[in-house]
Amino acid sequence: MWTEQDNKLSRTFKFKDFVEAFGFMSQVALLAETHGHHPNWSNVYNEVTIELTTHDAGNTITEKDRKLAKAIDELGSVA
């Protein structure tokens, strides 16, 4: 579930292992490019944490963030 805090949408995804987490990140990277909206994220072994905020709107949550979050959820490979 995505949470809203500090003008960011954030969510941590957990996977079986690093390879699965990295594969997810690759899918998100391609998706983000098609949306023209790129996340702040980090990866530690089997966890990927994503933060979405719109920098050109003053670092706040906009419809761009909500659309990308929904698209990420629709990838179907989230744990």
PDB file of N, CA, C and O in Angstrom:
ATOM      1  N   MET A   1       0.829  -1.172   0.000  1.00  0.00           N
ATOM      2  CA  MET A   1       0.000   0.000   0.000  1.00  0.00           C
ATOM      3  C   MET A   1       0.888   1.256   0.000  1.00  0.00           C
ATOM      4  O   MET A   1       1.853   1.346   0.759  1.00  0.00           O
ATOM      5  N   TRP A   2       0.550   2.198  -0.845  1.00  0.00           N
ATOM      6  CA  TRP A   2       1.263   3.465  -0.904  1.00  0.00           C
ATOM      7  C   TRP A   2       0.851   4.333   0.283  1.00  0.00           C
ATOM      8  O   TRP A   2      -0.315   4.351   0.678  1.00  0.00           O
ATOM      9  N   THR A   3       1.815   5.046   0.842  1.00  0.00           N
ATOM     10  CA  THR A   3       1.515   5.978   1.920  1.00  0.00           C
ATOM     11  C   THR A   3       1.890   7.381   1.476  1.00  0.00           C
ATOM     12  O   THR A   3       2.818   7.576   0.692  1.00  0.00           O
ATOM     13  N   GLU A   4       1.151   8.352   1.992  1.00  0.00           N
ATOM     14  CA  GLU A   4       1.445   9.764   1.733  1.00  0.00           C
ATOM     15  C   GLU A   4       2.038  10.364   2.991  1.00  0.00           C
ATOM     16  O   GLU A   4       1.413  10.372   4.052  1.00  0.00           O
ATOM     17  N   GLN A   5       3.270  10.872   2.851  1.00  0.00           N
ATOM     18  CA  GLN A   5       3.933  11.503   3.984  1.00  0.00           C
ATOM     19  C   GLN A   5       5.019  12.422   3.455  1.00  0.00           C
ATOM     20  O   GLN A   5       5.720  12.071   2.506  1.00  0.00           O
ATOM     21  N   ASP A   6       5.164  13.585   4.053  1.00  0.00           N
ATOM     22  CA  ASP A   6       6.203  14.553   3.679  1.00  0.00           C
ATOM     23  C   ASP A   6       6.151  14.888   2.190  1.00  0.00           C
ATOM     24  O   ASP A   6       7.190  14.979   1.536  1.00  0.00           O
ATOM     25  N   ASN A   7       4.943  15.073   1.652  1.00  0.00           N
ATOM     26  CA  ASN A   7       4.749  15.422   0.240  1.00  0.00           C
ATOM     27  C   ASN A   7       5.310  14.372  -0.706  1.00  0.00           C
ATOM     28  O   ASN A   7       5.799  14.704  -1.786  1.00  0.00           O
ATOM     29  N   LYS A   8       5.240  13.100  -0.305  1.00  0.00           N
ATOM     30  CA  LYS A   8       5.712  11.998  -1.149  1.00  0.00           C
ATOM     31  C   LYS A   8       4.742  10.835  -1.040  1.00  0.00           C
ATOM     32  O   LYS A   8       4.142  10.598   0.008  1.00  0.00           O
ATOM     33  N   LEU A   9       4.603  10.117  -2.141  1.00  0.00           N
ATOM     34  CA  LEU A   9       3.966   8.802  -2.115  1.00  0.00           C
ATOM     35  C   LEU A   9       5.097   7.800  -1.964  1.00  0.00           C
ATOM     36  O   LEU A   9       6.078   7.873  -2.705  1.00  0.00           O
ATOM     37  N   SER A  10       4.990   6.878  -1.039  1.00  0.00           N
ATOM     38  CA  SER A  10       6.077   5.913  -0.879  1.00  0.00           C
ATOM     39  C   SER A  10       5.522   4.516  -0.606  1.00  0.00           C
ATOM     40  O   SER A  10       4.433   4.330  -0.063  1.00  0.00           O
ATOM     41  N   ARG A  11       6.334   3.554  -1.015  1.00  0.00           N
ATOM     42  CA  ARG A  11       5.978   2.157  -0.809  1.00  0.00           C
ATOM     43  C   ARG A  11       7.240   1.312  -0.868  1.00  0.00           C
ATOM     44  O   ARG A  11       8.148   1.586  -1.653  1.00  0.00           O
ATOM     45  N   THR A  12       7.289   0.285  -0.033  1.00  0.00           N
ATOM     46  CA  THR A  12       8.383  -0.682  -0.061  1.00  0.00           C
ATOM     47  C   THR A  12       7.829  -2.013  -0.562  1.00  0.00           C
ATOM     48  O   THR A  12       6.819  -2.512  -0.066  1.00  0.00           O
ATOM     49  N   PHE A  13       8.510  -2.570  -1.546  1.00  0.00           N
ATOM     50  CA  PHE A  13       8.147  -3.853  -2.137  1.00  0.00           C
ATOM     51  C   PHE A  13       9.177  -4.883  -1.706  1.00  0.00           C
ATOM     52  O   PHE A  13      10.375  -4.600  -1.711  1.00  0.00           O
ATOM     53  N   LYS A  14       8.724  -6.081  -1.333  1.00  0.00           N
ATOM     54  CA  LYS A  14       9.624  -7.159  -0.921  1.00  0.00           C
ATOM     55  C   LYS A  14       9.509  -8.316  -1.903  1.00  0.00           C
ATOM     56  O   LYS A  14       8.419  -8.664  -2.357  1.00  0.00           O
ATOM     57  N   PHE A  15      10.660  -8.904  -2.221  1.00  0.00           N
ATOM     58  CA  PHE A  15      10.737  -9.982  -3.196  1.00  0.00           C
ATOM     59  C   PHE A  15      11.489 -11.172  -2.623  1.00  0.00           C
ATOM     60  O   PHE A  15      12.051 -11.107  -1.530  1.00  0.00           O
ATOM     61  N   LYS A  16      11.488 -12.258  -3.384  1.00  0.00           N
ATOM     62  CA  LYS A  16      12.142 -13.494  -2.961  1.00  0.00           C
ATOM     63  C   LYS A  16      13.644 -13.280  -2.772  1.00  0.00           C
ATOM     64  O   LYS A  16      14.229 -13.777  -1.809  1.00  0.00           O
ATOM     65  N   ASP A  17      14.271 -12.533  -3.701  1.00  0.00           N
ATOM     66  CA  ASP A  17      15.717 -12.351  -3.639  1.00  0.00           C
ATOM     67  C   ASP A  17      16.121 -11.107  -4.435  1.00  0.00           C
ATOM     68  O   ASP A  17      15.268 -10.397  -4.969  1.00  0.00           O
ATOM     69  N   PHE A  18      17.406 -10.857  -4.507  1.00  0.00           N
ATOM     70  CA  PHE A  18      17.922  -9.677  -5.185  1.00  0.00           C
ATOM     71  C   PHE A  18      17.585  -9.671  -6.668  1.00  0.00           C
ATOM     72  O   PHE A  18      17.225  -8.628  -7.214  1.00  0.00           O
ATOM     73  N   VAL A  19      17.695 -10.814  -7.323  1.00  0.00           N
ATOM     74  CA  VAL A  19      17.438 -10.882  -8.766  1.00  0.00           C
ATOM     75  C   VAL A  19      15.992 -10.503  -9.074  1.00  0.00           C
ATOM     76  O   VAL A  19      15.732  -9.773 -10.031  1.00  0.00           O
ATOM     77  N   GLU A  20      15.063 -10.991  -8.278  1.00  0.00           N
ATOM     78  CA  GLU A  20      13.656 -10.644  -8.481  1.00  0.00           C
ATOM     79  C   GLU A  20      13.421  -9.160  -8.234  1.00  0.00           C
ATOM     80  O   GLU A  20      12.674  -8.515  -8.970  1.00  0.00           O
ATOM     81  N   ALA A  21      14.053  -8.621  -7.204  1.00  0.00           N
ATOM     82  CA  ALA A  21      13.919  -7.187  -6.907  1.00  0.00           C
ATOM     83  C   ALA A  21      14.501  -6.345  -8.046  1.00  0.00           C
ATOM     84  O   ALA A  21      13.912  -5.338  -8.439  1.00  0.00           O
ATOM     85  N   PHE A  22      15.635  -6.752  -8.563  1.00  0.00           N
ATOM     86  CA  PHE A  22      16.270  -6.003  -9.649  1.00  0.00           C
ATOM     87  C   PHE A  22      15.433  -6.089 -10.927  1.00  0.00           C
ATOM     88  O   PHE A  22      15.330  -5.108 -11.665  1.00  0.00           O
ATOM     89  N   GLY A  23      14.843  -7.236 -11.190  1.00  0.00           N
ATOM     90  CA  GLY A  23      13.960  -7.374 -12.342  1.00  0.00           C
ATOM     91  C   GLY A  23      12.776  -6.431 -12.245  1.00  0.00           C
ATOM     92  O   GLY A  23      12.381  -5.819 -13.238  1.00  0.00           O
ATOM     93  N   PHE A  24      12.209  -6.311 -11.049  1.00  0.00           N
ATOM     94  CA  PHE A  24      11.114  -5.378 -10.803  1.00  0.00           C
ATOM     95  C   PHE A  24      11.569  -3.946 -11.083  1.00  0.00           C
ATOM     96  O   PHE A  24      10.853  -3.177 -11.723  1.00  0.00           O
ATOM     97  N   MET A  25      12.754  -3.595 -10.603  1.00  0.00           N
ATOM     98  CA  MET A  25      13.275  -2.248 -10.835  1.00  0.00           C
ATOM     99  C   MET A  25      13.435  -1.977 -12.331  1.00  0.00           C
ATOM    100  O   MET A  25      13.173  -0.865 -12.792  1.00  0.00           O
ATOM    101  N   SER A  26      13.856  -2.968 -13.076  1.00  0.00           N
ATOM    102  CA  SER A  26      13.992  -2.794 -14.529  1.00  0.00           C
ATOM    103  C   SER A  26      12.637  -2.521 -15.172  1.00  0.00           C
ATOM    104  O   SER A  26      12.524  -1.671 -16.056  1.00  0.00           O
ATOM    105  N   GLN A  27      11.610  -3.244 -14.728  1.00  0.00           N
ATOM    106  CA  GLN A  27      10.261  -3.017 -15.246  1.00  0.00           C
ATOM    107  C   GLN A  27       9.777  -1.612 -14.902  1.00  0.00           C
ATOM    108  O   GLN A  27       9.199  -0.925 -15.744  1.00  0.00           O
ATOM    109  N   VAL A  28      10.015  -1.190 -13.665  1.00  0.00           N
ATOM    110  CA  VAL A  28       9.595   0.142 -13.229  1.00  0.00           C
ATOM    111  C   VAL A  28      10.345   1.216 -14.010  1.00  0.00           C
ATOM    112  O   VAL A  28       9.765   2.244 -14.358  1.00  0.00           O
ATOM    113  N   ALA A  29      11.618   0.992 -14.285  1.00  0.00           N
ATOM    114  CA  ALA A  29      12.406   1.972 -15.045  1.00  0.00           C
ATOM    115  C   ALA A  29      11.798   2.200 -16.425  1.00  0.00           C
ATOM    116  O   ALA A  29      11.671   3.343 -16.863  1.00  0.00           O
ATOM    117  N   LEU A  30      11.424   1.133 -17.107  1.00  0.00           N
ATOM    118  CA  LEU A  30      10.807   1.266 -18.426  1.00  0.00           C
ATOM    119  C   LEU A  30       9.449   1.948 -18.333  1.00  0.00           C
ATOM    120  O   LEU A  30       9.106   2.782 -19.170  1.00  0.00           O
ATOM    121  N   LEU A  31       8.687   1.594 -17.321  1.00  0.00           N
ATOM    122  CA  LEU A  31       7.379   2.201 -17.103  1.00  0.00           C
ATOM    123  C   LEU A  31       7.516   3.696 -16.806  1.00  0.00           C
ATOM    124  O   LEU A  31       6.779   4.513 -17.357  1.00  0.00           O
ATOM    125  N   ALA A  32       8.453   4.044 -15.942  1.00  0.00           N
ATOM    126  CA  ALA A  32       8.671   5.441 -15.585  1.00  0.00           C
ATOM    127  C   ALA A  32       9.068   6.260 -16.809  1.00  0.00           C
ATOM    128  O   ALA A  32       8.649   7.408 -16.953  1.00  0.00           O
ATOM    129  N   GLU A  33       9.859   5.682 -17.672  1.00  0.00           N
ATOM    130  CA  GLU A  33      10.285   6.383 -18.885  1.00  0.00           C
ATOM    131  C   GLU A  33       9.081   6.671 -19.782  1.00  0.00           C
ATOM    132  O   GLU A  33       8.995   7.750 -20.369  1.00  0.00           O
ATOM    133  N   THR A  34       8.158   5.728 -19.893  1.00  0.00           N
ATOM    134  CA  THR A  34       6.971   5.969 -20.726  1.00  0.00           C
ATOM    135  C   THR A  34       6.071   7.033 -20.114  1.00  0.00           C
ATOM    136  O   THR A  34       5.354   7.733 -20.829  1.00  0.00           O
ATOM    137  N   HIS A  35       6.109   7.155 -18.790  1.00  0.00           N
ATOM    138  CA  HIS A  35       5.320   8.183 -18.108  1.00  0.00           C
ATOM    139  C   HIS A  35       6.044   9.535 -18.070  1.00  0.00           C
ATOM    140  O   HIS A  35       5.446  10.557 -17.732  1.00  0.00           O
ATOM    141  N   GLY A  36       7.317   9.531 -18.416  1.00  0.00           N
ATOM    142  CA  GLY A  36       8.094  10.763 -18.324  1.00  0.00           C
ATOM    143  C   GLY A  36       8.171  11.271 -16.890  1.00  0.00           C
ATOM    144  O   GLY A  36       8.212  12.477 -16.650  1.00  0.00           O
ATOM    145  N   HIS A  37       8.189  10.347 -15.949  1.00  0.00           N
ATOM    146  CA  HIS A  37       8.176  10.706 -14.526  1.00  0.00           C
ATOM    147  C   HIS A  37       8.986   9.646 -13.786  1.00  0.00           C
ATOM    148  O   HIS A  37       8.647   8.463 -13.828  1.00  0.00           O
ATOM    149  N   HIS A  38      10.036  10.057 -13.121  1.00  0.00           N
ATOM    150  CA  HIS A  38      11.008   9.101 -12.597  1.00  0.00           C
ATOM    151  C   HIS A  38      11.055   9.120 -11.072  1.00  0.00           C
ATOM    152  O   HIS A  38      11.047  10.188 -10.461  1.00  0.00           O
ATOM    153  N   PRO A  39      11.103   7.935 -10.459  1.00  0.00           N
ATOM    154  CA  PRO A  39      11.056   7.838  -8.998  1.00  0.00           C
ATOM    155  C   PRO A  39      12.411   8.068  -8.339  1.00  0.00           C
ATOM    156  O   PRO A  39      13.470   7.942  -8.953  1.00  0.00           O
ATOM    157  N   ASN A  40      12.323   8.408  -7.070  1.00  0.00           N
ATOM    158  CA  ASN A  40      13.480   8.271  -6.178  1.00  0.00           C
ATOM    159  C   ASN A  40      13.317   6.880  -5.601  1.00  0.00           C
ATOM    160  O   ASN A  40      12.228   6.518  -5.157  1.00  0.00           O
ATOM    161  N   TRP A  41      14.393   6.087  -5.600  1.00  0.00           N
ATOM    162  CA  TRP A  41      14.252   4.740  -5.088  1.00  0.00           C
ATOM    163  C   TRP A  41      15.552   4.205  -4.545  1.00  0.00           C
ATOM    164  O   TRP A  41      16.632   4.740  -4.793  1.00  0.00           O
ATOM    165  N   SER A  42      15.411   3.119  -3.790  1.00  0.00           N
ATOM    166  CA  SER A  42      16.596   2.441  -3.270  1.00  0.00           C
ATOM    167  C   SER A  42      16.319   0.949  -3.258  1.00  0.00           C
ATOM    168  O   SER A  42      15.169   0.511  -3.247  1.00  0.00           O
ATOM    169  N   ASN A  43      17.389   0.187  -3.262  1.00  0.00           N
ATOM    170  CA  ASN A  43      17.292  -1.268  -3.250  1.00  0.00           C
ATOM    171  C   ASN A  43      18.317  -1.816  -2.275  1.00  0.00           C
ATOM    172  O   ASN A  43      19.501  -1.487  -2.350  1.00  0.00           O
ATOM    173  N   VAL A  44      17.854  -2.652  -1.365  1.00  0.00           N
ATOM    174  CA  VAL A  44      18.734  -3.395  -0.477  1.00  0.00           C
ATOM    175  C   VAL A  44      18.280  -4.841  -0.543  1.00  0.00           C
ATOM    176  O   VAL A  44      17.195  -5.190  -0.079  1.00  0.00           O
ATOM    177  N   TYR A  45      19.118  -5.667  -1.120  1.00  0.00           N
ATOM    178  CA  TYR A  45      18.880  -7.093  -1.331  1.00  0.00           C
ATOM    179  C   TYR A  45      17.510  -7.355  -1.952  1.00  0.00           C
ATOM    180  O   TYR A  45      17.357  -7.201  -3.164  1.00  0.00           O
ATOM    181  N   ASN A  46      16.506  -7.748  -1.156  1.00  0.00           N
ATOM    182  CA  ASN A  46      15.212  -8.121  -1.738  1.00  0.00           C
ATOM    183  C   ASN A  46      14.129  -7.064  -1.539  1.00  0.00           C
ATOM    184  O   ASN A  46      12.949  -7.342  -1.756  1.00  0.00           O
ATOM    185  N   GLU A  47      14.512  -5.865  -1.133  1.00  0.00           N
ATOM    186  CA  GLU A  47      13.554  -4.785  -0.920  1.00  0.00           C
ATOM    187  C   GLU A  47      13.834  -3.603  -1.838  1.00  0.00           C
ATOM    188  O   GLU A  47      14.979  -3.192  -2.028  1.00  0.00           O
ATOM    189  N   VAL A  48      12.755  -3.071  -2.401  1.00  0.00           N
ATOM    190  CA  VAL A  48      12.833  -1.872  -3.238  1.00  0.00           C
ATOM    191  C   VAL A  48      11.895  -0.846  -2.625  1.00  0.00           C
ATOM    192  O   VAL A  48      10.700  -1.103  -2.478  1.00  0.00           O
ATOM    193  N   THR A  49      12.427   0.304  -2.270  1.00  0.00           N
ATOM    194  CA  THR A  49      11.614   1.398  -1.744  1.00  0.00           C
ATOM    195  C   THR A  49      11.525   2.479  -2.803  1.00  0.00           C
ATOM    196  O   THR A  49      12.538   2.929  -3.338  1.00  0.00           O
ATOM    197  N   ILE A  50      10.294   2.894  -3.102  1.00  0.00           N
ATOM    198  CA  ILE A  50      10.043   3.904  -4.131  1.00  0.00           C
ATOM    199  C   ILE A  50       9.364   5.105  -3.484  1.00  0.00           C
ATOM    200  O   ILE A  50       8.432   4.954  -2.693  1.00  0.00           O
ATOM    201  N   GLU A  51       9.844   6.305  -3.830  1.00  0.00           N
ATOM    202  CA  GLU A  51       9.219   7.557  -3.421  1.00  0.00           C
ATOM    203  C   GLU A  51       8.890   8.356  -4.670  1.00  0.00           C
ATOM    204  O   GLU A  51       9.727   8.524  -5.557  1.00  0.00           O
ATOM    205  N   LEU A  52       7.661   8.846  -4.725  1.00  0.00           N
ATOM    206  CA  LEU A  52       7.215   9.644  -5.859  1.00  0.00           C
ATOM    207  C   LEU A  52       6.815  11.031  -5.380  1.00  0.00           C
ATOM    208  O   LEU A  52       6.060  11.179  -4.419  1.00  0.00           O
ATOM    209  N   THR A  53       7.329  12.034  -6.059  1.00  0.00           N
ATOM    210  CA  THR A  53       6.963  13.421  -5.826  1.00  0.00           C
ATOM    211  C   THR A  53       7.236  14.167  -7.125  1.00  0.00           C
ATOM    212  O   THR A  53       8.081  13.752  -7.918  1.00  0.00           O
ATOM    213  N   THR A  54       6.527  15.257  -7.341  1.00  0.00           N
ATOM    214  CA  THR A  54       6.719  16.003  -8.582  1.00  0.00           C
ATOM    215  C   THR A  54       7.581  17.231  -8.296  1.00  0.00           C
ATOM    216  O   THR A  54       7.135  18.198  -7.679  1.00  0.00           O
ATOM    217  N   HIS A  55       8.812  17.164  -8.756  1.00  0.00           N
ATOM    218  CA  HIS A  55       9.777  18.219  -8.468  1.00  0.00           C
ATOM    219  C   HIS A  55       9.377  19.557  -9.077  1.00  0.00           C
ATOM    220  O   HIS A  55       9.496  20.594  -8.425  1.00  0.00           O
ATOM    221  N   ASP A  56       8.903  19.544 -10.326  1.00  0.00           N
ATOM    222  CA  ASP A  56       8.573  20.818 -10.983  1.00  0.00           C
ATOM    223  C   ASP A  56       7.256  21.416 -10.494  1.00  0.00           C
ATOM    224  O   ASP A  56       6.846  22.476 -10.967  1.00  0.00           O
ATOM    225  N   ALA A  57       6.589  20.750  -9.552  1.00  0.00           N
ATOM    226  CA  ALA A  57       5.381  21.302  -8.930  1.00  0.00           C
ATOM    227  C   ALA A  57       5.673  21.689  -7.482  1.00  0.00           C
ATOM    228  O   ALA A  57       4.759  21.843  -6.672  1.00  0.00           O
ATOM    229  N   GLY A  58       6.955  21.842  -7.171  1.00  0.00           N
ATOM    230  CA  GLY A  58       7.338  22.251  -5.823  1.00  0.00           C
ATOM    231  C   GLY A  58       7.487  21.087  -4.858  1.00  0.00           C
ATOM    232  O   GLY A  58       7.253  21.231  -3.658  1.00  0.00           O
ATOM    233  N   ASN A  59       7.879  19.928  -5.387  1.00  0.00           N
ATOM    234  CA  ASN A  59       8.086  18.734  -4.551  1.00  0.00           C
ATOM    235  C   ASN A  59       6.838  18.379  -3.748  1.00  0.00           C
ATOM    236  O   ASN A  59       6.868  18.280  -2.521  1.00  0.00           O
ATOM    237  N   THR A  60       5.766  18.196  -4.466  1.00  0.00           N
ATOM    238  CA  THR A  60       4.508  17.786  -3.853  1.00  0.00           C
ATOM    239  C   THR A  60       3.900  16.655  -4.672  1.00  0.00           C
ATOM    240  O   THR A  60       4.354  16.379  -5.783  1.00  0.00           O
ATOM    241  N   ILE A  61       2.895  16.011  -4.143  1.00  0.00           N
ATOM    242  CA  ILE A  61       2.235  14.907  -4.837  1.00  0.00           C
ATOM    243  C   ILE A  61       1.243  15.479  -5.849  1.00  0.00           C
ATOM    244  O   ILE A  61       0.413  16.325  -5.518  1.00  0.00           O
ATOM    245  N   THR A  62       1.347  15.000  -7.087  1.00  0.00           N
ATOM    246  CA  THR A  62       0.425  15.424  -8.140  1.00  0.00           C
ATOM    247  C   THR A  62      -0.193  14.194  -8.804  1.00  0.00           C
ATOM    248  O   THR A  62       0.096  13.055  -8.435  1.00  0.00           O
ATOM    249  N   GLU A  63      -1.033  14.447  -9.773  1.00  0.00           N
ATOM    250  CA  GLU A  63      -1.660  13.364 -10.521  1.00  0.00           C
ATOM    251  C   GLU A  63      -0.606  12.501 -11.227  1.00  0.00           C
ATOM    252  O   GLU A  63      -0.816  11.301 -11.409  1.00  0.00           O
ATOM    253  N   LYS A  64       0.524  13.098 -11.626  1.00  0.00           N
ATOM    254  CA  LYS A  64       1.608  12.317 -12.244  1.00  0.00           C
ATOM    255  C   LYS A  64       2.084  11.213 -11.297  1.00  0.00           C
ATOM    256  O   LYS A  64       2.334  10.083 -11.719  1.00  0.00           O
ATOM    257  N   ASP A  65       2.204  11.551 -10.031  1.00  0.00           N
ATOM    258  CA  ASP A  65       2.656  10.568  -9.037  1.00  0.00           C
ATOM    259  C   ASP A  65       1.622   9.472  -8.848  1.00  0.00           C
ATOM    260  O   ASP A  65       1.962   8.289  -8.796  1.00  0.00           O
ATOM    261  N   ARG A  66       0.371   9.864  -8.746  1.00  0.00           N
ATOM    262  CA  ARG A  66      -0.700   8.889  -8.546  1.00  0.00           C
ATOM    263  C   ARG A  66      -0.825   7.939  -9.742  1.00  0.00           C
ATOM    264  O   ARG A  66      -1.044   6.740  -9.571  1.00  0.00           O
ATOM    265  N   LYS A  67      -0.685   8.483 -10.945  1.00  0.00           N
ATOM    266  CA  LYS A  67      -0.770   7.640 -12.148  1.00  0.00           C
ATOM    267  C   LYS A  67       0.386   6.649 -12.208  1.00  0.00           C
ATOM    268  O   LYS A  67       0.186   5.479 -12.532  1.00  0.00           O
ATOM    269  N   LEU A  68       1.596   7.115 -11.895  1.00  0.00           N
ATOM    270  CA  LEU A  68       2.742   6.209 -11.932  1.00  0.00           C
ATOM    271  C   LEU A  68       2.623   5.152 -10.834  1.00  0.00           C
ATOM    272  O   LEU A  68       2.939   3.986 -11.073  1.00  0.00           O
ATOM    273  N   ALA A  69       2.177   5.532  -9.645  1.00  0.00           N
ATOM    274  CA  ALA A  69       1.993   4.563  -8.560  1.00  0.00           C
ATOM    275  C   ALA A  69       0.994   3.484  -8.976  1.00  0.00           C
ATOM    276  O   ALA A  69       1.224   2.299  -8.737  1.00  0.00           O
ATOM    277  N   LYS A  70      -0.103   3.889  -9.593  1.00  0.00           N
ATOM    278  CA  LYS A  70      -1.106   2.927 -10.052  1.00  0.00           C
ATOM    279  C   LYS A  70      -0.528   1.994 -11.116  1.00  0.00           C
ATOM    280  O   LYS A  70      -0.776   0.788 -11.096  1.00  0.00           O
ATOM    281  N   ALA A  71       0.241   2.558 -12.040  1.00  0.00           N
ATOM    282  CA  ALA A  71       0.858   1.750 -13.095  1.00  0.00           C
ATOM    283  C   ALA A  71       1.861   0.762 -12.508  1.00  0.00           C
ATOM    284  O   ALA A  71       1.945  -0.375 -12.971  1.00  0.00           O
ATOM    285  N   ILE A  72       2.617   1.175 -11.507  1.00  0.00           N
ATOM    286  CA  ILE A  72       3.569   0.276 -10.849  1.00  0.00           C
ATOM    287  C   ILE A  72       2.809  -0.871 -10.204  1.00  0.00           C
ATOM    288  O   ILE A  72       3.216  -2.028 -10.316  1.00  0.00           O
ATOM    289  N   ASP A  73       1.704  -0.560  -9.529  1.00  0.00           N
ATOM    290  CA  ASP A  73       0.900  -1.606  -8.906  1.00  0.00           C
ATOM    291  C   ASP A  73       0.341  -2.586  -9.934  1.00  0.00           C
ATOM    292  O   ASP A  73       0.156  -3.765  -9.631  1.00  0.00           O
ATOM    293  N   GLU A  74       0.076  -2.111 -11.128  1.00  0.00           N
ATOM    294  CA  GLU A  74      -0.509  -2.948 -12.168  1.00  0.00           C
ATOM    295  C   GLU A  74       0.517  -3.836 -12.885  1.00  0.00           C
ATOM    296  O   GLU A  74       0.142  -4.635 -13.743  1.00  0.00           O
ATOM    297  N   LEU A  75       1.786  -3.706 -12.547  1.00  0.00           N
ATOM    298  CA  LEU A  75       2.802  -4.549 -13.172  1.00  0.00           C
ATOM    299  C   LEU A  75       2.528  -6.032 -12.929  1.00  0.00           C
ATOM    300  O   LEU A  75       2.889  -6.880 -13.746  1.00  0.00           O
ATOM    301  N   GLY A  76       1.899  -6.330 -11.826  1.00  0.00           N
ATOM    302  CA  GLY A  76       1.547  -7.713 -11.550  1.00  0.00           C
ATOM    303  C   GLY A  76       2.668  -8.540 -10.925  1.00  0.00           C
ATOM    304  O   GLY A  76       2.465  -9.704 -10.581  1.00  0.00           O
ATOM    305  N   SER A  77       3.853  -7.938 -10.779  1.00  0.00           N
ATOM    306  CA  SER A  77       4.957  -8.697 -10.198  1.00  0.00           C
ATOM    307  C   SER A  77       5.351  -8.159  -8.839  1.00  0.00           C
ATOM    308  O   SER A  77       6.449  -8.426  -8.350  1.00  0.00           O
ATOM    309  N   VAL A  78       4.450  -7.395  -8.225  1.00  0.00           N
ATOM    310  CA  VAL A  78       4.782  -6.851  -6.916  1.00  0.00           C
ATOM    311  C   VAL A  78       4.480  -7.869  -5.838  1.00  0.00           C
ATOM    312  O   VAL A  78       3.503  -8.615  -5.903  1.00  0.00           O
ATOM    313  N   ALA A  79       5.340  -7.872  -4.860  1.00  0.00           N
ATOM    314  CA  ALA A  79       5.185  -8.852  -3.781  1.00  0.00           C
ATOM    315  C   ALA A  79       4.458  -8.242  -2.605  1.00  0.00           C
ATOM    316  O   ALA A  79       4.235  -8.917  -1.600  1.00  0.00           O
TER     317      ALA A  79
END
